[in-house]
């Protein structure tokens, strides 16, 4: 059936359409700004926030250089130095690098792909608030002199309770995990939006290369972050409750932390690099005046890079005692990862060589990137070779390489991107008198600072020392490094002044000042909250229309959705591969809910930090309740059938299709969760095979009947979820099925808690019990979340948000409970298999 | 729109080659660790590693042959041609990466 809806007005003139859409999409003034969910607003806030953390992290870096400028420096004591360099690394990586690339993605992706916003604007806002609050916790800890002090990778046992009592390490574990929630939520948002929300006609082969980069990066984040989140959770549990996952004296392993950390840490380098490479692949063709060479080769290279970057984490652990044959896998992998990187480099160089390049400020920074990143890549290949790495490990050579790669891959393209896209925001361009000297100061200062570190490293200067005696031959190199860091900082200061000056006094430019071909230039400067007054169609087989010409036509409403309807924030959903419109996505309006939810999440983190565990649990429950509440008003309260979107096309709203964004989002969530689960399984096997003190006579016990009870209850819950879906689609009442599923889940949780209570050896005594505890806890937690799904289903059925045509909620519940059942069977199977596994240890020589 | 769209499930093929590479990494690394921990004979461990490597190489090569010789359905349009090209080249890249990355298992000493 198709209900009547407000019909779009015919031929709305541009100004009237702008006013209508502005009224619907705009964020309110004053305090209402806290309710913003629009990607442009959130993206800008993320850029500014990450730049603030960059400034703080930069100052911390300068402090370390002051301390190391001369031998026997007493500018800082050892403890202060430890906090300063730890926070410098943590801030630059977790509070600047990742959020900065995400902020680029948040602000630009919808615009470049020709859509109005992301699929889950409230999630974008929640991610931002989590990032801000998590970053604030870390910053305040620095001011309170209780900042993390174990290095930015927090190696155990240094970061464990024995060697780091107090809250320093807890601040890192909880604060960074809090920030990672933001990164993960934004990554899911990006994957769903790139696959489902592009301009009509933008099939995957015609998607701007930036879209591919961002899509693959977001997928990498979904898989890369969970191992570190798991590691942080396990280490926090060890510190708070004494479960010995990383304590070698009780069957744990300090190296397990390194594995989990670097399973995240190495891909993270490429998570930072790829979006910036996407920005470069967008800018270089513009300045070369020709299309990008090797589009397909670059897509292949991005995919190869994504996978290879995961398979080389052990090159950070070449010196820990892993057998040489295994090291060779990672050494070879680390060397060949340069190949897909080189494919991109040569594609960029070919684009420039075959084009008619013109120089401008962004091109200066692109040149800087080429120089710096190539140098960093070459030292990376050197370090991939095991014997050399053994010599250079933990010296300043590594610090130099890492800064050349990470800072080179991020800072130079970032500044190129700023100068390239700022006219979109301001309608003005840079003042060359400031911009050009700023570049040279940054470039010269950067190389002076970090090139010298190669030499100090080769001369044997170890990382993380707070001073040196002065007779090692490092004095002048360290002094030059410190001078260089100040030169670089002056350059960054000038760049910031230039950007501020540009906002006020920059030369005014016409629309699309660079003659680009991407869609972000086909809109107002600065962009309106709705981005596109109407959504463009990517025509096939003809010369693309220049964005500046297209902008006028779109402003007049000549694209899709060129009207306001029912006060809805409408965007188009498309088929994943063809880009043909298949649904109207009705987006939520501004709301304070993301901020409130993030505040309660932050309260849970702070309560945990201050060891108020019951309060923390209460805050977690409130947070979960707020998520359920957020779901209550999502979607539409009745069936509409196909809705006209313009050009004679009608498509149903997202609530009435199978491929709605929430479905894809849950798949992304399960991939992330599955990665965390796989990491937990890996951890269990790793401890079994590699940890000391796992004697074969330590026979663990688990109550088989209880374990079987959990599995049976989960199977019943999954079957009942299927029943609720079937009966709703047939027009019957599903509440009985939902009730049965809820009872089954409660039974599963009860049995799981009983099982945890019966685990031997006691989780405090040995890692064997602790891993069994973690595996069963994982199952109980997921059953509990399944219960929230069911509660939400009941509430939404009663509120009229679920009907035979609107089944997304029930399909999500079914998928969640299927996943919970499968992971439950694996986890409990492993718990039951532990006695047999331990028994085999007796066969070891 | 002309013709049918490429089914979204085919996007998984973009990852197929390198998923096999990941599988090879996990299985070889785990097998090697278990073999060394339990003191397997060098010859038995070497053969186990070689067989696992060969199975993975065959899997990628089979996919490559299967996909490289398949003609894209003309009804699926240009997107299908693009996807097939990218998938075939990711398979070639994965095959080369598998050979280079795991060849040491055939030549280096097993457990030092």
Interface residues (C-beta under 8 A of the other chain):
Chain A: X195 X203 X204 X205 X296 X297 X299 X300 X303 X304 X306 X307 X308 X310 X311 X323 X324 X325 X326 X328 X329 X332 X333 X336 X340 X540 X575 X576 X577 X578 X580 X659 X685 X689 X690 X840 X843 X844 X845
Chain B: X1 X5 X6 X7 X8 X10 X11 X14 X15 X18 X19 X21 X22 X25 X28 X29 X30 X32 X33 X34 X36 X37 X38 X39 X77 X78 X79 X81 X82 X83 X85 X86 X89 X90 X93 X94 X97 X100 X101 X102 X103 X104 X105 X108 X109 X110 X111 X112
